[in-house]
Amino acid sequence: MCAASRERVRIAVIGAGAMANTVHCPSLASFPDVDLVAACDIDEQRLVATWDRYGIAGRYSDYRRVRTPRLKPGACVSRIGTRWAA
């Protein structure tokens, strides 16, 4: 748990590609005080395959929906390809 607050950190991840699968999610899931609460990707097949692996219930194709009061993520990790970056 977080030393300062003793609360769990709720994280939403945007992007379900190679970096999310090989770096971000495995790393985040390894921390005992982190909950992966939402995931977002425009490719539904990739989203389902990736997030089934981590047991994430909140799955979205619109990144704006991950910040819902029900999910209450405390942080958002965004890893999208350069073609989608503005």
Buried (B, 14 or more C-beta within 10 A) or exposed (E): EEEEEEEBBBBBBBBBBEBBBEEBBEEBBEEEEBBBBBBBBBEEEBBBEBBEEBEBEBBBEEBEBBEBEEBEBBEBBBBBEEEEEE
